[in-house]
């Protein structure tokens, strides 16, 4: 699969961050190494979708947000750059959260709760790439077939296992998010805004509007 479209979308996204939210841009981690990606694939037991591999080749997650110390140091949540405040995950974080998804999927299978055609019915083939702070997860569907490469968001912590389609692929998703940022328009029902800390630094936030 040609990842040129993903690169174009990601370049636009990073360009917006660098210009309008440099603190978020600075929170992006350097690329994952070939060894880190190979190790992740070994733990998953299958190859990464080319667009997800390319994302990790560009950025291996984001740094942890700065937390206040209770003595005047501010909390600064830079890095929550995707809708619902999702933060890009590193290869190590992806492997760890994927294990949780596998366990949730096994519980679903034992309870006969979901059809295999639905994302919740094959969570072992869903690879997380970003996490918010509320127990949700954004993932790329790796099940062979028409949903291969689709991007979903699922509220694991809230019990919402239906999943919401965020894009037919990471290139489409990142492009749509960048469109929203550039126009100040919504992505689905998530509206982009900026948070300004007392220091004057700003970062992206996303407001839910029904």
Secondary structure, 3 states (H helix, E strand, C coil): CCCHHHHHHHHHHHHHHHHHCHHHHHHECCCCCHHHHHHHHHHHCCCCCHHHHHHHHHCCCECCCECCCCCCCCCECCCCCEHHHEEECCHHHHHHHHHHHHHHHHHHHHHCCCCCCCHHHHHHHEEEEEECCCCCEEEEECCCCCCCCCEEEEECCCCEEEEEEEECCHHHHHHHHHHHHHHCCEECCEEEEEEECCCCCEEEEEEECC
